């Protein structure tokens, strides 16, 4: 796609997504909870990118989602044991923005007469930035290591993944390290693009965080 065509595409997307508020962030930062609270209080819908990953995998053309297809072909040990956390980070399809065009397609297909809170780790700042007519409509939640570990242990999601490998303890350690590296990279990217971010720590409760996100959104 040429520069002019890309610029026109971004302009159309910005116009069609003015009603969308974006919450990205590191794993375990509370994105889903905060999105739900804000949507309930302000009469909005929620678009959870985690919930559509399976559908996006099926809808992705192999040529446009090479890392995704490689990941799908791996067994659990190949995904979480036989590679370093650094390689896991660099080759994880969602972290590379694969199938993000389907996120945009979904959102453009939703009614524009009601606000939408889109949330999920797939909302990378370099992808969202060009779509923002107002930078206040996006925020990234960056959890401290303590908050992230407590959140992940309480929900048990990573353990369910690690438990399907031949060495669950090592797989869990790899997953935690990969997510730590992702959170660090994410914070650096958000700061470099001068987009809004909020650090989330164990002293911040859900109500306080929801209020801070709402203020950042200008609601």
Wavefront OBJ file of the C-alpha trace (Angstrom):
o trace
v 0.000 0.000 0.000
v 1.396 3.406 -0.989
v 1.748 6.294 1.444
v -1.250 8.201 0.065
v -3.482 5.122 0.162
v -2.363 4.290 3.685
v -3.034 7.843 4.855
v -6.527 7.750 3.334
v -7.166 4.390 4.992
v -6.116 5.755 8.395
v -8.270 8.849 7.900
v -11.336 6.706 7.152
v -10.628 4.495 10.151
v -10.170 7.483 12.478
v -13.498 8.898 11.353
v -15.247 5.565 11.834
v -13.710 4.874 15.233
v -14.254 8.187 17.006
v -16.678 6.503 19.399
v -14.110 3.882 20.481
v -12.082 4.101 23.699
v -9.042 1.834 23.838
v -7.560 0.123 26.913
v -4.316 -1.731 26.254
v -1.712 -2.913 28.702
v 0.371 -5.667 30.196
v -0.929 -9.049 31.252
v -2.798 -8.972 34.557
v -3.275 -5.199 34.593
v -7.067 -5.356 35.017
v -8.028 -4.264 31.499
v -11.184 -6.398 31.281
v -12.464 -5.375 34.711
v -11.891 -1.677 34.108
v -13.420 -1.788 30.626
v -16.559 -3.407 32.036
v -16.864 -0.855 34.862
v -16.499 2.105 32.521
v -18.889 0.654 29.943
v -21.553 0.038 32.598
v -21.256 3.541 34.027
v -21.260 5.359 30.702
v -23.692 3.252 28.687
v -21.097 1.779 26.362
v -20.421 -1.624 24.833
v -17.293 -3.690 25.484
v -15.175 -5.240 22.763
v -12.768 -7.764 24.340
v -9.991 -8.723 21.955
v -9.254 -11.896 23.955
v -12.749 -13.176 23.166
v -12.278 -12.963 19.406
v -8.807 -14.491 19.119
v -10.161 -17.892 18.073
v -12.338 -16.365 15.391
v -9.514 -14.173 14.149
v -7.242 -17.195 13.925
v -9.770 -18.924 11.693
v -10.327 -15.816 9.580
v -6.638 -15.051 9.025
v -5.130 -15.858 5.652
v -1.889 -17.862 6.003
v 0.097 -15.434 3.887
v -0.847 -12.480 6.120
v -0.348 -14.208 9.477
v 2.852 -16.201 9.232
v 3.714 -16.208 12.927
v 0.147 -17.148 13.827
v 0.220 -20.139 11.492
v 3.571 -21.277 12.871
v 2.203 -21.031 16.415
v -0.914 -23.016 15.556
v 1.257 -25.805 14.128
v 3.312 -26.167 17.345
v 2.532 -28.521 20.215
v 2.471 -27.172 23.777
v 6.097 -28.054 24.527
v 7.241 -26.353 21.348
v 5.313 -23.240 22.320
v 6.263 -22.924 25.976
v 9.297 -25.134 26.747
v 11.585 -25.490 23.753
v 12.095 -21.769 23.142
v 13.466 -18.959 25.281
v 11.125 -16.284 26.665
v 12.863 -13.780 24.380
v 12.050 -15.851 21.293
v 8.503 -16.384 22.565
v 8.108 -12.612 22.826
v 9.554 -11.815 19.429
v 7.578 -14.473 17.558
v 4.206 -14.357 19.343
v 1.739 -13.403 16.624
v -0.542 -11.188 18.701
v 2.461 -9.241 20.019
v 3.464 -8.598 16.405
v 0.061 -7.178 15.524
v -1.034 -10.007 13.260
v -4.769 -9.978 12.477
v -5.140 -6.489 13.947
v -6.933 -5.523 10.759
v -9.709 -7.865 11.898
v -10.008 -5.929 15.181
v -10.532 -2.746 13.170
v -12.965 -4.513 10.858
v -15.015 -5.755 13.817
v -15.153 -2.326 15.439
v -16.112 -0.563 12.223
v -18.979 -3.044 11.949
v -20.415 -2.106 15.355
v -23.088 0.613 15.704
v -21.452 4.030 15.942
v -24.297 5.597 17.930
v -23.000 4.071 21.159
v -19.541 4.293 22.682
v -17.343 1.189 22.690
v -14.572 0.296 25.107
v -12.086 -1.959 23.311
v -9.650 -3.762 25.578
v -6.841 -6.276 25.450
v -3.105 -6.798 25.237
v -3.377 -6.929 21.424
v -3.992 -3.167 21.352
v -0.398 -2.152 20.743
v 0.388 1.587 20.822
v 2.015 1.609 17.381
v -1.207 0.152 15.945
v -3.665 2.318 17.885
v -1.827 5.640 17.600
v -2.603 6.247 13.893
v -6.294 5.501 14.530
v -6.786 8.134 17.225
v -8.654 11.309 16.387
v -8.196 12.226 20.071
v -5.263 10.753 22.007
v -7.347 10.898 25.185
v -9.389 7.996 23.800
v -6.620 5.494 24.558
v -4.728 4.457 27.660
v -2.306 1.668 28.515
v -2.244 0.038 31.947
v 1.263 -0.924 33.045
v 1.236 -3.240 36.090
v 4.107 -3.374 38.543
v 5.738 -6.830 38.830
v 4.051 -7.363 42.197
v 0.611 -6.484 40.892
v 1.032 -8.606 37.774
v 2.167 -11.673 39.714
v -0.686 -11.363 42.234
v -3.242 -10.945 39.444
v -1.971 -13.907 37.443
v -1.812 -16.182 40.484
v -5.368 -15.279 41.467
v -6.849 -16.061 38.052
v -4.745 -19.141 37.252
v -4.897 -18.676 33.488
v -1.195 -19.126 32.857
v -1.088 -22.245 35.000
v -3.796 -23.806 32.837
v -1.547 -23.272 29.812
v 1.622 -24.458 31.550
v -0.173 -27.505 32.943
v -0.613 -28.868 29.424
v 3.157 -29.150 28.895
v 5.569 -31.882 30.019
v 7.225 -29.511 32.519
v 4.584 -27.164 33.962
v 6.909 -25.370 36.382
v 9.415 -24.402 33.686
v 6.643 -23.513 31.253
v 5.074 -21.213 33.842
v 8.423 -19.546 34.486
v 8.844 -19.011 30.741
v 5.371 -17.524 30.423
v 5.888 -15.159 33.332
v 9.217 -13.994 31.961
v 7.803 -13.511 28.471
v 4.973 -11.405 29.882
v 7.418 -9.375 31.967
v 9.447 -8.622 28.854
v 6.269 -7.717 26.952
v 5.195 -5.283 29.660
v 8.598 -3.590 29.633
v 8.545 -3.287 25.844
v 4.992 -1.973 25.931
v 5.816 0.746 28.454
v 8.776 1.886 26.363
v 6.637 2.042 23.207
v 3.799 3.978 24.860
v 6.224 6.488 26.349
v 8.075 6.931 23.043
v 4.799 7.709 21.257
v 3.723 10.050 24.083
v 0.441 8.267 24.601
v -1.382 8.022 27.953
v -0.337 5.335 30.408
v -1.203 4.498 33.989
v 0.995 2.476 36.317
v -1.031 -0.061 38.292
v 0.243 -1.208 41.681
v -1.060 -3.255 44.592
v -2.169 -0.134 46.485
v -4.656 0.832 43.758
v -8.140 -0.659 44.041
v -10.523 -1.291 41.155
v -12.701 1.737 41.848
v -9.721 4.054 41.991
v -8.250 2.668 38.791
v -11.583 2.879 36.952
v -11.926 6.510 38.014
v -8.406 7.308 36.846
v -8.998 5.687 33.460
v -12.291 7.573 33.065
v -10.500 10.842 33.814
v -7.801 9.988 31.278
v -10.550 9.390 28.714
v -12.116 12.751 29.523
v -15.394 11.120 30.547
l 1 2 3 4 5 6 7 8 9 10 11 12 13 14 15 16 17 18 19 20 21 22 23 24 25 26 27 28 29 30 31 32 33 34 35 36 37 38 39 40 41 42 43 44 45 46 47 48 49 50 51 52 53 54 55 56 57 58 59 60 61 62 63 64 65 66 67 68 69 70 71 72 73 74 75 76 77 78 79 80 81 82 83 84 85 86 87 88 89 90 91 92 93 94 95 96 97 98 99 100 101 102 103 104 105 106 107 108 109 110 111 112 113 114 115 116 117 118 119 120 121 122 123 124 125 126 127 128 129 130 131 132 133 134 135 136 137 138 139 140 141 142 143 144 145 146 147 148 149 150 151 152 153 154 155 156 157 158 159 160 161 162 163 164 165 166 167 168 169 170 171 172 173 174 175 176 177 178 179 180 181 182 183 184 185 186 187 188 189 190 191 192 193 194 195 196 197 198 199 200 201 202 203 204 205 206 207 208 209 210 211 212 213 214 215 216 217 218 219
